[in-house]
């Protein structure tokens, strides 16, 4: 039983094939998937998707937020709108946190001041409602850690983590799990693999970031984007890098995700077919 803690099922790459993508993941024993919103306009859609496809993937959940790559398009009033949607979603057991939010210091053309405004405003919402966060931390780990330390945030996941070992330890100390996926399947990804080997097992979660970060073998197969059905093979390769069995790894990453996102855990505890994963 596998868990994908970061998957953009609402991406345009899946628009014409979403049903088959969902069914393929279910056939591969992917029982739980987290779908993060990336802009306010998509919040209702991800919520609807989580409910529409939960018969196929019983642990399908969503988070609400504004991604740093979309901050140039966002309006300051979107924060008020986001807060309203969060309040409306608190009674929904499939709503599990705030995300995807963060800072991106890699992509050119993003206004750093707008990124800071939207990131900090969303952290304030997470603190206000005591919700965990799904963090985008590309080349911005230190700035994000600084912002987190100014608040009392209820943990979460630092997605697609690629920082230093020291930065990883600081996120862990703040109650965060670290997301690993397709990037670690590349032989040249020495730093990511080192983290995967040396970090505490209870700090690691699995993800695809589909349709992004395709695993290494897709280059040879001519597949252009990632999908949640590939998560089991990705996770098996991560277990191999880690040097532990698939069974041990699957159990660990499932429990780690549940610890990071308590609302997700509460949902799964009420679904009989998912209880055996804990």
Secondary structure, 3 states (H helix, E strand, C coil): CEEECCECCCCHHHCCCHHHHHHHHHHCCEEEEEEECCCHHHHHHHHHHHHHCCCCCCEEEEEECCCHHHCCCCCCHHHHHHHHHHHHHCCCCCEEEEEEEECCCCCCCCCHHHHHHHHHHHHHHHHHCCCCEEEECCCCHHHHHHHHHCCCCCCEEEECCCCCHHHHHHHHHCCEEEEECHHHHCCCCHHHHHHHHHCCHHHEEECCCECCCCCCCHHHHCCCCCCHHHHHHHHHHHHHHHCCCHHHHHHHHHHHHHHHCHHHHHHHHCCHHHHHHC
